[in-house]
């Protein structure tokens, strides 16, 4: 919502820049999409490594007592 209000303010103050931003936003989004996918993949690999490293500690800790 805040982004939309800022865009409306930009539209009032400088409409050519606001229209340019409106046209370029999907292009920039498409350009950044592979980096987001790469970030998700790297986060998954790091989570897997963390799970593998903490597995011995989880096994040694044993089953947790159930809370009533």
Buried (B, 14 or more C-beta within 10 A) or exposed (E): EEEEEEBEEBBEEEEEEBEEBEEEEEEEEEEEEEEEEEEEEEEEEEEEEEEEEEEEEEEEEEEEEEEE
